[in-house]
Amino acid sequence: MAAKDPIVVVGGGRAAASLVDAYREGGGEALITILSAESHPPYNRPPLSKFILRGEMPPEDAYVHTPEEYEEQLVELRLETLVESVDPDAHTVTLAGGEAVPYGTLVIASGAHPRTLPLPGIDLPAVHTFRTLDDSTTVHAEALEAHKALVVGGSFIGSEVAASLRMMGLEVTIVERGERLVPQLGSPELSDQVADLYREQGVELLLGEQLEELKANGQMLVGARTKSGIDIEAFVAVVGVGVEPEVGFLEGSGIDVDNGILVDDHFRASVADVYAIGDVARFQDVVVGRPRRIEHWSNANAQGIHLGQSLAGKSTPFEHVAAFFTKMFDLQLQVLGDPDGGVDEVVLRGTIASGNLLGLYLRDERLVGAVLVGQTGDMVEELTGLLREQPKLSDRSHLATDGVRPSALFAAA
C-alpha cells in the first residue's frame, strides 16, 4: 500500500499533521503538498476551547509544527488555499482560481464545518461558531468586555466553551434543545451529574429550550429570546450545535459520500489512490462493528499516524479503540469505545462530585464503552483491552461493586 508520488493532502488539521510525521518517520520519501484553507499551519484543537480561549496559552503554542519545520520535512504547506473539485480520472485537484494540482496519492483530511442556525440575528458580529484558532482568539477578545455570554448547544464543545467563559468571570447561559447536557455521554444520570457541576459553578442551564431570535441594539448583540418566551441578556454568543463533514468540493467526483467520505479499515475511499482520515472520514470501525465518523482530536491523530505508516509501507487494518478527553472546569473526563452507539445498560460506580467515577456501557452483554473520572492508567489499559476483545459478561452481580476489576467480570475471549 505504499504511496504513489506525489502525495497531496486536502486539509491542514491534526490528521494531516500526524500523517506527514508518521510517513516521514516511516521512511516515506514522496513529495508532499498540504492544501489548507486555514491561515495557520496545522494546530491542535483541544486548547482552543480551554487555554487559548481563556488567554492562558499563546495561540502559536497550539501549532504542531512551524512553517519552517514543514520546509525541513520537505513538505509544501499552502495556506489559505481553497479546493474546488477533485478529478480521480485525471488525478488532479482543482483550486479556486483554476490551478490543477496533480497527485499520485490523494489524502482527504478536510475536516468539518460548524452548523449554524436560521435565526434572526445569527449574523451579528458578536455571534460566533467555534471551530478554528481564529474563532478562539476572537471570542477571547470579545469576552474580556462582554460580562454576559450565551452558549447555544450543550454538547462537548458548547460545554467546554461555557466552562471557560465562566472561569473568565462571565455570567453564562447555556441553551440546549435536548433535555440533557452532553447527551453524547449516553447516560441520563451522568448528564445530570455534569449539569449539577455547571449549576454549582453558576452557569444557568436552559434545557429543552430553543432560541427564537438573537436580539440587537443596532449591530450590537444584547441577548436572545427562547421560543417559550425566556429573555436572556448576553453580549457575546457562541453557537455550538454540531458540525457537517467538509465534502462539498467532492460533488461529481465519483467518491462515495454518506455522512462523510466512506472508507474501509485501511482508509481507502471508493476510487483508486484516494484516502480519507479525520473528522471527514466515515470508516468501518472493526472494534465495535459499525461505520463511524468521529469528531475528536485523538481520533484524527490516530488515523493520521496509521495511514502515514501504511503509505510508508506498513499496511495493517485500523483496530484502534476510540478514546478522548474533555475538560470542564476542574473535571477531566475520559471516554473510551462507543458509548453513544446504542447500549442496553449503563452501570456507574462513584460520582463526578467525588472525583472518582467509572461508567461501564454494555451491549449484548459485552463492554462497548466506558467513561472515567480520576481513574489510573492501568484501569484505562485494562478497559481498552476489554473493549478491543469484547468478551462476554460472566459476573453481573459485581458490575456496580467498587474495587472489583472489570476484567474479573468478563469471560476470557
C-alpha positions as CSV (number, residue, x, y, z in Angstrom):
1,M,0.0,0.0,0.0
2,A,3.0,2.3,-0.5
3,A,2.1,5.8,-1.6
4,K,2.3,6.9,-5.2
5,D,4.3,10.1,-5.7
6,P,3.4,12.9,-5.1
7,I,1.1,12.9,-2.1
8,V,-1.4,15.7,-1.9
9,V,-3.3,16.3,1.4
10,V,-6.5,18.3,1.3
11,G,-6.9,19.9,4.8
12,G,-4.5,21.2,7.3
13,G,-5.6,19.8,10.7
14,R,-4.3,17.3,13.2
15,A,-5.0,14.3,10.9
16,A,-2.8,15.9,8.1
17,A,0.0,16.8,10.5
18,S,0.1,13.3,12.0
19,L,0.0,11.7,8.6
20,V,3.0,13.7,7.5
21,D,5.0,12.9,10.6
22,A,4.3,9.2,10.6
23,Y,5.0,8.9,6.8
24,R,8.4,10.7,7.1
25,E,9.3,8.7,10.3
26,G,8.4,5.5,8.5
27,G,10.9,6.3,5.7
28,G,8.4,7.7,3.2
29,E,10.2,9.9,0.6
30,A,7.4,11.0,-1.7
31,L,6.8,14.7,-2.3
32,I,4.0,16.0,0.0
33,T,1.8,19.1,-0.5
34,I,-0.7,20.2,2.1
35,L,-3.6,22.3,0.7
36,S,-5.2,24.1,3.7
37,A,-7.9,26.7,3.8
38,E,-6.6,27.9,7.1
39,S,-4.2,30.9,7.6
40,H,-2.3,28.9,10.3
41,P,-0.2,25.8,9.9
42,P,-1.8,22.6,11.4
43,Y,-2.6,23.0,15.1
44,N,-4.1,21.1,17.9
45,R,-7.8,21.9,18.6
46,P,-8.2,20.9,22.3
47,P,-6.6,24.1,23.6
48,L,-9.0,26.3,21.6
49,S,-12.0,25.9,24.0
50,K,-9.8,25.9,27.1
51,F,-6.4,27.5,27.5
52,I,-6.4,29.7,24.4
53,L,-10.0,30.9,24.9
54,R,-9.1,31.8,28.5
55,G,-5.9,33.6,27.4
56,E,-3.7,31.2,29.3
57,M,-1.7,30.0,26.2
58,P,-0.3,31.8,23.2
59,P,-2.1,30.8,20.1
60,E,1.1,29.8,18.4
61,D,1.7,27.1,21.1
62,A,-1.1,25.1,19.5
63,Y,0.9,24.6,16.3
64,V,2.0,21.1,15.6
65,H,5.0,22.4,13.6
66,T,6.0,25.8,12.4
67,P,6.0,26.5,8.6
68,E,9.9,26.3,8.7
69,E,9.7,22.9,10.2
70,Y,7.5,21.7,7.4
71,E,10.0,23.0,5.0
72,E,12.6,20.9,6.7
73,Q,10.4,17.9,6.3
74,L,10.2,18.6,2.5
75,V,6.5,19.4,2.8
76,E,5.0,22.2,0.7
77,L,2.5,23.9,3.0
78,R,0.0,26.0,1.0
79,L,-2.2,28.0,3.4
80,E,-5.4,30.0,2.6
81,T,-5.8,27.6,-0.4
82,L,-9.4,26.5,-1.3
83,V,-10.0,23.3,-3.1
84,E,-12.9,23.4,-5.5
85,S,-13.0,19.9,-7.1
86,V,-11.3,16.6,-7.4
87,D,-10.9,14.6,-10.7
88,P,-9.9,11.0,-9.8
89,D,-9.6,10.0,-13.5
90,A,-7.1,12.8,-14.2
91,H,-5.5,12.5,-10.7
92,T,-5.9,16.3,-10.1
93,V,-7.2,18.6,-7.5
94,T,-8.5,22.0,-8.8
95,L,-8.1,25.1,-6.7
96,A,-10.1,28.2,-6.5
97,G,-8.7,30.2,-9.4
98,G,-8.4,27.2,-11.7
99,E,-5.0,25.8,-10.8
100,A,-4.8,22.0,-11.2
101,V,-2.6,20.2,-8.7
102,P,-1.6,16.7,-9.8
103,Y,-1.4,13.8,-7.3
104,G,-0.3,10.2,-7.2
105,T,-1.9,9.7,-3.8
106,L,-4.7,11.9,-2.5
107,V,-5.5,12.1,1.2
108,I,-8.6,14.0,2.1
109,A,-8.4,15.4,5.6
110,S,-10.8,18.3,5.1
111,G,-12.4,18.0,8.5
112,A,-15.8,19.6,9.1
113,H,-17.5,23.0,9.3
114,P,-19.9,24.2,12.0
115,R,-23.6,24.1,11.6
116,T,-25.4,27.4,12.1
117,L,-29.0,28.2,12.9
118,P,-31.6,30.0,10.7
119,L,-32.3,32.7,13.4
120,P,-32.9,36.4,13.2
121,G,-29.6,38.0,14.5
122,I,-27.4,35.0,13.7
123,D,-25.2,37.3,11.5
124,L,-24.5,39.8,14.3
125,P,-20.7,40.5,14.8
126,A,-20.7,39.1,18.3
127,V,-22.3,35.8,17.4
128,H,-19.8,33.1,16.6
129,T,-19.4,29.5,15.7
130,F,-16.4,27.8,17.4
131,R,-14.1,25.7,15.3
132,T,-10.8,27.5,14.4
133,L,-7.9,29.1,16.2
134,D,-9.2,32.5,14.9
135,D,-12.6,31.7,16.4
136,S,-11.0,31.1,19.8
137,T,-8.9,34.3,19.8
138,T,-11.8,36.4,18.6
139,V,-14.2,35.1,21.3
140,H,-11.5,35.6,23.9
141,A,-11.1,39.2,22.9
142,E,-14.8,39.9,23.0
143,A,-15.4,38.0,26.2
144,L,-13.0,40.4,28.0
145,E,-15.6,43.1,27.6
146,A,-18.8,41.2,27.4
147,H,-19.7,40.4,31.0
148,K,-22.5,38.1,29.9
149,A,-22.3,35.2,27.4
150,L,-24.8,32.9,25.7
151,V,-23.8,29.4,24.5
152,V,-26.2,27.7,22.2
153,G,-25.7,23.9,22.4
154,G,-24.8,21.7,25.3
155,S,-22.6,19.2,23.6
156,F,-18.9,18.7,24.3
157,I,-17.8,21.9,22.5
158,G,-20.6,24.1,23.9
159,S,-20.0,22.8,27.4
160,E,-16.2,23.3,27.2
161,V,-16.6,26.9,25.9
162,A,-19.2,27.7,28.6
163,A,-16.9,26.4,31.3
164,S,-14.0,28.6,30.1
165,L,-16.2,31.7,29.8
166,R,-17.4,31.2,33.3
167,M,-13.8,30.7,34.5
168,M,-13.1,34.1,32.9
169,G,-15.7,35.6,35.2
170,L,-18.6,36.0,32.7
171,E,-22.2,35.2,33.6
172,V,-23.0,32.3,31.2
173,T,-26.3,30.8,30.0
174,I,-26.4,27.5,28.0
175,V,-29.5,26.9,25.8
176,E,-29.8,23.3,24.8
177,R,-32.7,22.0,22.8
178,G,-32.5,18.5,24.3
179,E,-33.3,17.6,27.9
180,R,-29.8,16.7,28.8
181,L,-26.3,18.3,28.9
182,V,-23.7,16.4,26.9
183,P,-26.2,13.8,25.5
184,Q,-23.3,12.0,23.8
185,L,-22.4,10.5,27.2
186,G,-25.4,8.2,26.6
187,S,-26.4,8.2,30.2
188,P,-29.2,10.5,31.7
189,E,-27.7,10.0,35.2
190,L,-24.2,11.0,34.0
191,S,-25.6,14.0,32.1
192,D,-27.4,15.1,35.3
193,Q,-24.2,14.9,37.3
194,V,-22.5,17.1,34.7
195,A,-25.4,19.5,34.8
196,D,-25.1,19.7,38.6
197,L,-21.5,20.7,38.3
198,Y,-22.4,23.5,35.9
199,R,-25.1,24.8,38.2
200,E,-22.7,24.7,41.2
201,Q,-20.3,26.8,39.1
202,G,-23.0,29.4,38.5
203,V,-23.9,28.5,34.9
204,E,-27.6,28.9,34.0
205,L,-28.9,25.9,32.1
206,L,-32.0,26.2,29.9
207,L,-32.6,22.6,28.9
208,G,-35.3,21.6,26.5
209,E,-35.3,25.1,25.1
210,Q,-34.8,26.6,21.6
211,L,-33.9,30.1,20.5
212,E,-36.5,32.2,18.7
213,E,-34.1,35.1,18.0
214,L,-30.9,36.8,18.9
215,K,-31.6,40.4,19.9
216,A,-29.6,43.5,19.0
217,N,-29.3,47.2,19.6
218,G,-28.2,48.3,16.1
219,Q,-25.4,45.8,15.3
220,M,-24.6,45.1,19.0
221,L,-25.8,41.8,20.5
222,V,-27.8,42.4,23.6
223,G,-29.4,39.0,24.2
224,A,-31.8,36.4,23.0
225,R,-35.3,35.1,23.4
226,T,-36.3,31.4,23.6
227,K,-39.4,30.0,21.9
228,S,-41.0,29.7,25.3
229,G,-40.6,33.4,25.9
230,I,-37.5,33.5,28.2
231,D,-35.3,36.6,27.7
232,I,-31.6,36.2,28.1
233,E,-29.1,39.1,28.4
234,A,-25.8,38.5,26.6
235,F,-23.2,40.5,24.7
236,V,-21.2,37.6,23.1
237,A,-22.7,34.3,21.9
238,V,-21.2,31.0,20.7
239,V,-23.2,28.6,18.6
240,G,-22.1,25.0,19.1
241,V,-24.7,22.8,17.5
242,G,-22.6,20.3,15.7
243,V,-20.6,20.1,12.5
244,E,-21.0,18.8,9.0
245,P,-18.3,16.9,7.1
246,E,-16.5,19.1,4.6
247,V,-17.3,17.3,1.3
248,G,-18.9,19.8,-0.9
249,F,-15.9,20.0,-3.2
250,L,-16.3,16.3,-4.0
251,E,-19.6,16.7,-5.9
252,G,-19.3,15.0,-9.2
253,S,-16.0,13.2,-8.3
254,G,-17.5,9.7,-8.0
255,I,-16.1,9.4,-4.5
256,D,-18.8,7.8,-2.3
257,V,-20.1,10.1,0.4
258,D,-22.7,9.4,3.1
259,N,-22.3,11.5,6.3
260,G,-18.6,11.8,5.4
261,I,-16.4,10.0,2.9
262,L,-16.9,6.3,3.0
263,V,-13.7,4.4,3.6
264,D,-12.6,0.9,4.6
265,D,-10.5,-0.2,7.5
266,H,-7.4,0.9,5.6
267,F,-9.0,4.4,4.9
268,R,-9.3,3.7,1.2
269,A,-12.1,5.6,-0.5
270,S,-14.3,4.2,-3.3
271,V,-11.9,5.3,-6.1
272,A,-8.2,4.3,-6.6
273,D,-5.4,6.2,-4.9
274,V,-7.8,8.3,-2.7
275,Y,-7.9,8.0,1.1
276,A,-9.8,9.9,3.8
277,I,-9.0,10.4,7.5
278,G,-10.1,12.5,10.5
279,D,-13.5,14.2,11.0
280,V,-14.4,13.8,7.3
281,A,-13.9,10.0,7.2
282,R,-16.8,7.6,7.9
283,F,-14.8,4.4,8.5
284,Q,-15.5,0.8,9.3
285,D,-14.8,0.5,13.0
286,V,-13.8,-3.1,13.3
287,V,-13.6,-2.8,17.1
288,V,-17.3,-2.0,17.5
289,G,-18.5,-3.5,14.2
290,R,-20.2,-0.5,12.7
291,P,-19.4,2.5,10.5
292,R,-18.4,5.6,12.5
293,R,-17.4,9.2,11.9
294,I,-15.6,10.5,15.0
295,E,-15.1,14.2,15.6
296,H,-12.3,14.2,18.2
297,W,-8.6,15.2,18.2
298,S,-7.4,11.8,19.4
299,N,-9.2,10.0,16.5
300,A,-7.7,12.4,13.9
301,N,-4.3,11.9,15.4
302,A,-4.6,8.1,15.5
303,Q,-5.9,7.8,11.9
304,G,-3.2,10.2,10.6
305,I,-0.5,8.1,12.2
306,H,-2.0,4.8,10.9
307,L,-2.4,6.0,7.3
308,G,1.0,7.7,7.3
309,Q,2.6,4.4,8.4
310,S,0.6,2.5,5.8
311,L,1.6,4.8,3.0
312,A,5.2,4.3,4.1
313,G,4.8,0.6,3.6
314,K,3.4,-0.7,6.9
315,S,-0.2,-1.6,5.9
316,T,-2.5,-3.1,8.6
317,P,-6.2,-2.7,9.4
318,F,-7.2,0.1,11.7
319,E,-8.1,-1.5,15.0
320,H,-7.8,1.5,17.3
321,V,-10.1,1.7,20.4
322,A,-11.6,5.2,20.2
323,A,-10.7,7.4,23.2
324,F,-10.8,11.1,24.0
325,F,-10.7,13.5,26.9
326,T,-12.9,16.5,27.8
327,K,-12.1,19.1,30.4
328,M,-14.9,21.2,32.0
329,F,-13.9,23.3,35.0
330,D,-11.7,21.0,37.1
331,L,-13.5,17.9,35.7
332,Q,-11.4,15.8,33.4
333,L,-13.5,13.1,31.9
334,Q,-12.2,10.3,29.6
335,V,-14.4,8.4,27.1
336,L,-13.4,5.1,25.7
337,G,-15.1,3.0,22.9
338,D,-18.6,3.6,21.6
339,P,-20.8,4.8,24.5
340,D,-23.2,6.7,22.2
341,G,-23.7,3.9,19.6
342,G,-26.7,2.4,21.3
343,V,-26.4,0.5,24.5
344,D,-28.6,-1.8,26.6
345,E,-27.3,-0.8,30.0
346,V,-25.0,1.8,31.7
347,V,-23.6,1.0,35.2
348,L,-22.0,3.8,37.1
349,R,-19.6,3.4,40.0
350,G,-18.9,6.5,42.0
351,T,-19.8,10.1,41.1
352,I,-18.4,13.1,39.3
353,A,-18.7,15.1,42.5
354,S,-16.5,12.7,44.4
355,G,-13.8,12.9,41.7
356,N,-13.9,9.2,41.1
357,L,-16.2,7.6,38.6
358,L,-16.3,4.6,36.3
359,G,-19.1,4.1,33.8
360,L,-19.5,0.8,32.0
361,Y,-21.6,0.6,28.8
362,L,-23.0,-2.8,27.8
363,R,-24.5,-4.0,24.5
364,D,-25.5,-7.6,24.1
365,E,-23.7,-8.5,27.4
366,R,-20.4,-7.1,26.1
367,L,-18.5,-4.0,27.1
368,V,-18.6,-1.4,24.3
369,G,-17.8,1.8,26.1
370,A,-16.5,3.4,29.3
371,V,-16.4,6.8,30.9
372,L,-13.8,7.5,33.5
373,V,-13.0,10.3,36.1
374,G,-10.0,10.0,38.4
375,Q,-9.0,6.5,37.3
376,T,-5.5,5.2,37.0
377,G,-3.6,4.4,33.8
378,D,-3.7,0.7,34.4
379,M,-7.5,0.9,34.5
380,V,-7.6,2.7,31.2
381,E,-5.3,0.0,29.7
382,E,-7.5,-2.8,31.2
383,L,-10.7,-1.3,29.8
384,T,-9.1,-0.7,26.4
385,G,-8.2,-4.4,26.2
386,L,-11.7,-5.4,27.1
387,L,-13.2,-3.1,24.5
388,R,-10.9,-4.5,21.9
389,E,-11.6,-8.1,22.7
390,Q,-15.2,-7.7,23.8
391,P,-15.6,-10.9,25.9
392,K,-19.0,-11.9,27.2
393,L,-20.1,-10.7,30.7
394,S,-19.7,-13.5,33.1
395,D,-20.4,-11.9,36.5
396,R,-23.3,-9.5,36.6
397,S,-23.6,-9.4,40.4
398,H,-20.5,-7.2,40.9
399,L,-20.9,-4.8,37.9
400,A,-21.5,-1.9,40.3
401,T,-19.2,-3.0,43.1
402,D,-16.3,-0.6,43.7
403,G,-12.9,-2.4,43.9
404,V,-13.9,-5.3,41.6
405,R,-11.7,-5.0,38.4
406,P,-13.7,-5.0,35.2
407,S,-11.6,-7.8,33.8
408,A,-12.9,-10.1,36.6
409,L,-16.4,-9.6,35.3
410,F,-15.9,-10.8,31.7
411,A,-15.1,-14.3,30.4
412,A,-11.9,-14.8,28.5
413,A,-12.3,-14.1,24.8
